[in-house]
Amino acid sequence: MTDFAGIAQRLVSAYNAKDFGAMEQIIAPDIDFAHFNRDFVLHDRKSLIDVLRLFAETLVPDRHFLEPERAIVHGKIVIREGYYVGTATQDLPGFAPAGRAFKLKFCSVMRFDDEGLLVEWKDYG
C-alpha cells in the first residue's frame, strides 16, 4: 500500500528545503495545479517549479510551510491544513508588502496516481 501522506510530507519537506530536484521526482509532468483565491493556474511541472523557484530565490526566500494542523487521507487524496509563512522582499498582493512577514492559513488538496506521483495540487488560502 502506498503511503500518500508520507509522499505529501516528502513534497512539503523538499519545498521547505528548496530541493527542487526532489520535488520534480514527486510531481507529474502534466500536473493540474491551481491556487484558487489567487487566480493562479498551471498545467505542467516545469512552469510550477519555475514559480516555486522564483518565490524561494527572489520573492520570499524564507518561505515555508509549518507542520500541518491536520492531514487527512482519503484514498489517493491528501488534504493538509496549516500555515504558510515568510517575509516578502517586494510588495506581493495577497501576501504582504515588501519587508513584512506573513502567516497565511492554507488548505492543500493533493491527489496522487497509483505510483505516488502528484497529479493534482489545489491550494486554498
C-alpha positions in Angstrom: 0.0 0.0 0.0 1.3 3.4 -1.0 1.8 5.9 1.9 0.3 9.0 0.2 0.5 11.1 3.4 4.3 10.3 3.6 4.7 11.3 -0.1 2.9 14.6 0.6 5.2 15.2 3.6 8.3 14.5 1.5 7.0 17.0 -1.1 6.5 19.7 1.5 9.8 18.9 3.2 11.5 19.2 -0.2 9.7 22.5 -0.8 10.8 23.9 2.6 14.4 22.8 1.8 14.3 24.3 -1.7 15.1 20.9 -3.1 13.5 21.3 -6.5 15.1 18.1 -7.8 13.3 16.1 -5.2 10.1 17.9 -5.9 10.4 17.1 -9.7 10.6 13.4 -8.9 7.3 13.6 -7.0 5.3 15.9 -9.3 3.8 14.6 -12.6 4.9 16.3 -15.8 1.3 17.3 -16.5 0.4 18.4 -13.0 -3.0 20.1 -12.6 -2.2 23.0 -10.2 -4.3 25.9 -9.0 -4.2 28.4 -6.2 -7.8 29.3 -6.3 -8.1 32.6 -4.3 -5.1 33.9 -6.1 -6.4 33.0 -9.6 -3.3 31.1 -10.4 -3.4 28.0 -12.6 -0.6 25.9 -14.2 -0.7 22.6 -16.1 2.9 21.5 -16.3 5.7 20.7 -13.8 8.3 22.9 -15.3 6.1 26.0 -15.0 5.2 25.1 -11.4 8.9 24.5 -10.4 9.8 27.8 -12.1 7.3 29.7 -10.0 8.3 27.9 -6.8 12.0 28.8 -7.5 11.1 32.4 -8.1 9.4 32.5 -4.6 12.3 30.6 -3.0 15.2 32.6 -4.6 13.7 36.1 -5.0 10.3 36.9 -3.7 10.1 35.1 -0.3 13.5 33.3 0.4 12.5 32.3 3.9 9.0 30.9 2.9 8.0 27.6 4.2 5.1 25.5 5.4 4.8 24.9 9.1 3.8 21.4 10.3 0.2 20.8 9.3 -2.5 21.2 11.9 -4.4 18.5 10.2 -3.7 15.9 7.5 -6.5 13.7 6.1 -6.0 10.9 3.7 -8.9 9.6 1.6 -7.7 7.0 -1.0 -5.1 8.8 -3.1 -6.0 12.3 -1.9 -4.2 14.0 0.9 -5.7 17.2 2.5 -3.2 19.3 4.5 -4.3 22.3 6.6 -1.7 24.5 8.1 0.2 27.8 7.9 2.5 29.1 5.1 4.9 31.8 6.4 7.6 34.0 5.1 8.8 37.6 4.6 8.1 39.4 1.2 11.1 41.0 -0.4 8.8 43.1 -2.5 5.2 44.0 -2.5 3.2 40.8 -3.0 -0.6 41.5 -3.2 -2.4 38.9 -1.2 0.7 38.0 0.8 2.4 41.1 2.3 4.1 44.4 1.4 7.9 44.5 1.0 9.8 43.7 4.2 6.7 42.4 6.0 6.3 38.9 7.4 3.1 37.0 6.7 1.4 33.9 8.1 -1.4 32.5 5.9 -3.7 29.6 6.6 -3.6 27.2 3.7 -5.5 24.1 2.8 -3.7 22.0 0.2 -5.5 19.2 -1.6 -3.1 16.8 -3.3 -4.1 13.9 -5.5 -1.7 11.2 -6.4 -1.7 8.4 -9.1 -1.1 4.8 -8.2 2.7 5.2 -8.4 2.7 8.1 -6.0 3.2 10.9 -8.5 1.4 14.1 -7.6 -1.1 14.7 -10.5 -3.3 17.4 -8.9 -2.5 20.1 -6.4 -5.0 22.7 -5.3 -4.3 25.4 -2.7 -6.8 27.5 -0.9 -5.9 30.3 1.4 
